Amino acid sequence: MKANKFIVIVAALFIVHYALPAGAASTVNAANKYAYAANLGWMDWRGDINNGAMIGEYVCSGYLYAGNVGWINLGSGSPANNIQYQNNSGSDFGVNQDGQGNLRGYAYGANIGWLNFENTGAPKVDLQTGIISGYVWSANCGWISLSNAVAYVQTDAFAAGADSNNDGIADAWELLHFGTLNIDPNADPDNDGMSNLEEYLAGTDPNNALDVLQVKTGSFGFNGTTVTLTWGSVPTRQYYIQKTPDLATPWVDSGLGLISSDGATTTRVFTDTPAPTRF
């Protein structure tokens, strides 16, 4: 019998990962868009759609709208260091997303002042479902709940970070790993077999040959009926395992769907029908 082979496919962030130009439509779900505060009432994260909240892979931007206090700014989408807001001045404030879904920083409304996305309230977006949970603190209005039994806020996607040189890699990632935007997306600086673009999509370190998306171990039952795979993973990414009986047939999901990382490695088991070959 020929050996069974499987491919682990990385899904960059979750659901859909796409670039949005300034002023583009909100990423927030059309139905699930409301937060609530006892002293403030309902807060609409989608706003008028074109100016609503955008949840990004590095920063958030756009506006929230509350009938009692008006528009609240999540940030410009253009932090001073081109990576994340430093929240150290009125010109460089906003809410950051740390890659694991944690939302931290400050939003601002002219009629309400600063809204603090901080550790106590633990505001967070689930990378798999897009549902935002936790609380935001307002000194003037108290705690704002992002999810409750009646309503919650959900993003349909993460907006890709700014890519000023159109090389498919977010500027923030290039600056964090190389300190410059002048990199070759097809280069492999750590010689681990993955290009800079592939490392960006996988969430791995392009300067560390040991940090690479690959299957580490695999075991297979008779005729490939049971498969156990372990691969290197990171908490900032979700994964699919895809399969096909031969390379002329389209790839399909293993049946496990979108898989969250277990940590430095992830292991999953699935079963299938007997087959002489399978990839």
C-alpha positions as CSV (number, residue, x, y, z in Angstrom):
1,M,0.0,0.0,0.0
2,K,1.3,3.5,-0.8
3,A,1.9,5.8,2.1
4,N,-0.9,8.2,3.1
5,K,0.1,11.9,3.0
6,F,-1.9,14.8,4.4
7,I,-1.5,18.5,4.2
8,V,-2.2,21.0,7.0
9,I,-3.5,24.3,5.6
10,V,-3.2,27.4,7.7
11,A,-6.2,29.8,7.7
12,A,-4.9,33.3,8.3
13,L,-6.8,34.5,11.3
14,F,-10.4,33.2,10.7
15,I,-13.4,33.1,8.3
16,V,-12.2,35.7,5.7
17,H,-9.1,37.7,5.9
18,Y,-9.2,40.7,3.6
19,A,-7.8,44.1,3.0
20,L,-10.1,47.1,3.5
21,P,-9.3,50.6,2.3
22,A,-9.9,53.7,4.4
23,G,-13.6,54.4,4.8
24,A,-14.6,50.9,3.6
25,A,-17.5,48.9,5.1
26,S,-17.4,47.8,8.7
27,T,-16.3,44.2,9.5
28,V,-19.0,44.0,12.1
29,N,-21.9,41.6,11.5
30,A,-25.1,43.2,10.2
31,A,-27.3,41.4,12.9
32,N,-24.9,41.1,15.8
33,K,-23.6,44.6,16.4
34,Y,-24.9,45.9,19.7
35,A,-23.1,46.4,23.0
36,Y,-25.0,47.7,26.1
37,A,-24.4,49.8,29.2
38,A,-26.9,50.5,31.9
39,N,-25.9,54.2,32.0
40,L,-25.5,54.6,28.3
41,G,-28.0,52.3,26.5
42,W,-27.3,50.5,23.3
43,M,-24.1,51.1,21.3
44,D,-24.0,50.2,17.6
45,W,-20.6,48.9,16.4
46,R,-21.6,48.8,12.8
47,G,-22.8,52.4,12.7
48,D,-23.7,53.7,9.3
49,I,-21.7,50.7,7.8
50,N,-19.2,52.9,5.9
51,N,-17.8,54.4,9.1
52,G,-18.5,51.5,11.5
53,A,-16.0,49.5,13.5
54,M,-13.3,47.6,11.7
55,I,-11.5,44.8,13.6
56,G,-8.1,44.3,12.2
57,E,-5.2,41.9,12.6
58,Y,-3.1,44.6,14.4
59,V,-5.4,47.5,15.1
60,C,-9.1,48.5,15.2
61,S,-10.5,51.6,13.5
62,G,-13.7,53.3,12.6
63,Y,-16.5,54.4,14.8
64,L,-19.2,53.1,17.3
65,Y,-22.5,55.0,17.6
66,A,-24.6,55.5,20.7
67,G,-27.8,57.4,20.5
68,N,-27.1,59.1,23.8
69,V,-23.5,60.2,23.3
70,G,-22.9,60.1,19.5
71,W,-19.8,58.8,17.7
72,I,-16.9,57.0,19.4
73,N,-13.6,56.7,17.6
74,L,-11.7,53.3,17.8
75,G,-8.6,54.8,16.1
76,S,-7.5,56.1,12.8
77,G,-6.1,52.8,11.5
78,S,-2.7,54.4,11.0
79,P,-0.6,54.2,14.2
80,A,2.4,56.4,14.3
81,N,4.9,53.5,14.3
82,N,2.9,51.7,11.5
83,I,2.4,48.7,13.8
84,Q,0.1,49.5,16.7
85,Y,-1.2,52.5,18.6
86,Q,1.0,53.6,21.5
87,N,-1.8,55.4,23.3
88,N,0.5,58.1,24.5
89,S,-1.0,61.1,22.8
90,G,-4.2,62.5,21.3
91,S,-2.8,61.8,17.8
92,D,-1.8,58.2,18.4
93,F,-4.6,56.5,20.3
94,G,-6.9,53.5,19.5
95,V,-7.7,49.9,20.2
96,N,-5.1,47.3,19.4
97,Q,-5.7,43.6,18.6
98,D,-2.8,41.4,19.7
99,G,-3.2,38.5,17.3
100,Q,-4.8,36.3,19.9
101,G,-8.0,38.3,20.0
102,N,-7.3,40.5,23.0
103,L,-8.5,44.1,22.5
104,R,-6.5,46.7,24.4
105,G,-6.2,50.5,24.3
106,Y,-8.5,53.5,24.2
107,A,-11.4,54.7,22.2
108,Y,-12.6,58.3,22.4
109,G,-15.9,60.1,22.1
110,A,-16.3,63.9,22.2
111,N,-19.3,63.6,24.5
112,I,-18.2,60.7,26.7
113,G,-14.4,61.0,26.9
114,W,-12.1,57.9,27.0
115,L,-13.2,54.3,26.9
116,N,-10.7,51.9,28.3
117,F,-10.2,48.5,26.8
118,E,-8.2,47.0,29.7
119,N,-7.3,43.8,31.4
120,T,-10.0,43.9,34.1
121,G,-12.8,44.0,31.6
122,A,-10.8,41.6,29.3
123,P,-12.5,42.5,26.0
124,K,-11.7,39.9,23.5
125,V,-12.7,38.7,20.0
126,D,-12.9,34.9,19.5
127,L,-10.7,34.1,16.5
128,Q,-12.9,31.3,15.3
129,T,-16.4,32.7,15.8
130,G,-15.7,36.5,15.7
131,I,-17.8,37.0,18.8
132,I,-16.5,39.8,21.0
133,S,-16.9,39.4,24.8
134,G,-15.9,41.2,27.9
135,Y,-16.4,44.7,29.1
136,V,-15.1,48.2,28.3
137,W,-14.8,50.8,31.1
138,S,-16.0,54.4,30.8
139,A,-15.3,56.8,33.7
140,N,-18.5,58.7,32.8
141,C,-20.8,55.8,32.0
142,G,-19.4,52.7,33.8
143,W,-19.0,49.3,32.3
144,I,-20.1,48.6,28.8
145,S,-20.9,44.9,28.1
146,L,-19.9,43.6,24.7
147,S,-22.0,40.4,25.0
148,N,-25.0,39.4,27.1
149,A,-28.1,37.2,26.9
150,V,-29.9,39.6,24.5
151,A,-27.2,40.8,22.1
152,Y,-23.5,40.7,21.3
153,V,-20.9,42.2,19.0
154,Q,-19.5,39.9,16.2
155,T,-17.0,40.6,13.5
156,D,-17.3,38.7,10.2
157,A,-13.6,39.1,9.4
158,F,-10.4,40.7,10.3
159,A,-9.2,43.5,8.1
160,A,-5.7,42.9,6.9
161,G,-3.0,45.4,8.1
162,A,-1.9,48.2,5.8
163,D,0.3,46.9,2.9
164,S,1.8,50.0,1.4
165,N,4.1,48.1,-1.0
166,N,1.4,45.7,-2.1
167,D,3.6,42.6,-1.6
168,G,0.8,40.6,0.2
169,I,2.4,41.1,3.7
170,A,1.2,43.6,6.3
171,D,3.6,46.5,6.9
172,A,3.4,45.9,10.6
173,W,4.6,42.3,10.2
174,E,7.6,43.4,8.1
175,L,8.5,46.1,10.6
176,L,8.3,43.8,13.6
177,H,10.5,41.1,12.0
178,F,12.8,43.1,9.8
179,G,12.5,46.8,10.8
180,T,11.9,47.7,7.2
181,L,9.4,47.4,4.4
182,N,12.1,46.6,1.9
183,I,11.9,42.8,2.0
184,D,11.5,40.1,-0.7
185,P,8.2,38.2,0.0
186,N,9.7,35.2,-1.8
187,A,12.9,35.1,0.2
188,D,13.6,32.5,2.8
189,P,16.0,34.2,5.3
190,D,16.1,31.3,7.8
191,N,16.3,28.6,5.2
192,D,13.4,26.6,6.6
193,G,11.7,26.1,3.2
194,M,9.0,28.8,3.8
195,S,9.1,32.2,2.1
196,N,8.5,35.4,4.0
197,L,4.9,35.5,2.6
198,E,4.3,31.9,3.8
199,E,5.7,32.7,7.2
200,Y,3.4,35.8,7.4
201,L,0.4,33.7,6.6
202,A,1.4,30.9,9.0
203,G,2.2,33.4,11.8
204,T,5.7,31.9,12.2
205,D,9.0,33.7,12.7
206,P,10.9,34.2,9.4
207,N,14.2,34.5,11.3
208,N,13.8,31.2,13.2
209,A,14.3,28.0,11.2
210,L,12.7,26.0,14.1
211,D,9.5,28.0,13.9
212,V,7.8,26.5,10.9
213,L,4.4,25.2,9.9
214,Q,4.9,21.5,9.2
215,V,3.6,18.1,10.2
216,K,5.9,16.8,12.9
217,T,4.5,13.3,13.4
218,G,1.8,11.2,11.8
219,S,0.3,7.7,12.3
220,F,-2.1,5.9,10.1
221,G,-4.5,2.9,10.7
222,F,-4.8,0.1,8.2
223,N,-5.7,1.5,4.7
224,G,-5.6,5.0,6.3
225,T,-8.9,4.5,8.2
226,T,-7.6,6.3,11.3
227,V,-5.2,9.3,11.0
228,T,-3.4,11.1,13.8
229,L,-1.4,14.2,12.9
230,T,0.7,16.6,15.0
231,W,2.0,19.8,13.6
232,G,3.7,23.0,14.7
233,S,1.1,25.7,15.5
234,V,0.7,29.2,17.0
235,P,-2.2,30.6,19.0
236,T,-2.7,33.4,16.5
237,R,-3.8,31.1,13.7
238,Q,-6.5,28.6,12.9
239,Y,-6.0,25.5,10.8
240,Y,-7.7,23.1,8.4
241,I,-6.6,19.5,7.5
242,Q,-7.4,18.8,3.9
243,K,-7.4,15.5,2.0
244,T,-7.8,14.0,-1.4
245,P,-7.7,10.4,-2.7
246,D,-5.4,11.4,-5.6
247,L,-3.8,14.6,-6.9
248,A,-6.3,14.9,-9.8
249,T,-9.3,15.2,-7.3
250,P,-10.1,18.5,-5.5
251,W,-9.0,18.8,-1.9
252,V,-11.7,18.6,0.7
253,D,-11.8,19.2,4.4
254,S,-11.0,16.2,6.7
255,G,-14.3,16.7,8.5
256,L,-12.7,18.5,11.5
257,G,-13.4,22.0,10.2
258,L,-11.5,25.0,11.5
259,I,-9.1,23.9,14.2
260,S,-7.8,26.1,17.0
261,S,-4.2,25.9,18.1
262,D,-3.4,23.8,21.2
263,G,-0.2,25.7,21.7
264,A,3.3,25.0,20.3
265,T,1.9,21.8,18.7
266,T,-1.6,20.7,17.8
267,T,-2.7,17.1,17.4
268,R,-5.9,15.9,15.8
269,V,-7.4,12.5,15.0
270,F,-10.0,11.7,12.3
271,T,-11.3,8.6,10.6
272,D,-12.0,7.8,6.9
273,T,-13.0,5.1,4.6
274,P,-10.3,2.6,3.5
275,A,-8.3,3.7,0.4
276,P,-5.2,2.5,-1.3
277,T,-3.8,6.0,-1.4
278,R,-4.7,9.3,0.2
279,F,-3.1,12.7,0.3
